[in-house]
Amino acid sequence: MMTRNTTASVAGRSVAMRRMRRRASTASRPYCSTNGCTSFLVVDPITNVATCPVCAFTRHMH
């Protein structure tokens, strides 16, 4: 059984790793930021609209 400090540090580390993964991915590919959706947006170069293939979220790219 883990202590309270160990549990908190493990949870904090996993949150930090997810945050870094999102920051690294946004530099090269747009990330769907809706709640619970963990996919990348597909950009249509003609209309400059990015769409999520999972939840159908759309974002205008500029």
C-alpha positions in Angstrom: 0.0 0.0 0.0 1.3 3.4 -0.9 1.5 6.3 1.5 -0.4 9.5 0.9 2.7 11.4 -0.3 3.6 8.6 -2.8 0.1 8.5 -4.2 0.0 12.3 -4.6 3.4 12.3 -6.3 2.4 9.5 -8.7 -0.8 11.3 -9.6 1.0 14.6 -10.0 3.6 13.0 -12.2 1.0 11.5 -14.5 -0.8 14.8 -14.9 2.4 16.5 -15.7 3.3 13.9 -18.3 -0.1 14.3 -20.0 0.3 18.1 -20.0 3.7 17.8 -21.6 2.4 15.4 -24.2 -0.4 17.9 -25.1 2.1 20.8 -25.3 4.4 18.9 -27.6 1.6 17.8 -29.9 0.1 21.3 -30.2 3.4 22.5 -31.7 3.0 20.2 -34.7 -0.6 19.0 -34.8 -3.8 20.6 -33.5 -5.3 18.7 -30.5 -9.0 18.3 -29.8 -9.6 20.1 -26.5 -13.1 19.0 -25.8 -13.7 17.2 -22.5 -12.8 13.5 -22.7 -11.7 13.5 -26.3 -8.0 12.6 -26.8 -7.6 12.8 -30.6 -5.9 15.1 -33.1 -7.9 17.4 -35.4 -7.8 16.8 -39.2 -7.2 20.1 -41.0 -8.8 20.8 -44.4 -6.3 22.9 -46.3 -8.9 24.4 -48.6 -11.3 25.8 -45.9 -8.8 26.1 -43.1 -11.2 24.3 -40.7 -9.9 21.6 -38.4 -12.4 18.8 -37.5 -12.2 16.0 -34.9 -13.0 12.6 -36.4 -14.2 11.3 -33.1 -16.5 14.0 -31.6 -17.0 16.3 -34.7 -15.6 19.3 -32.9 -14.5 22.0 -35.4 -12.0 24.9 -35.1 -11.1 27.6 -37.6 -7.4 27.8 -38.1 -5.8 31.1 -38.8 
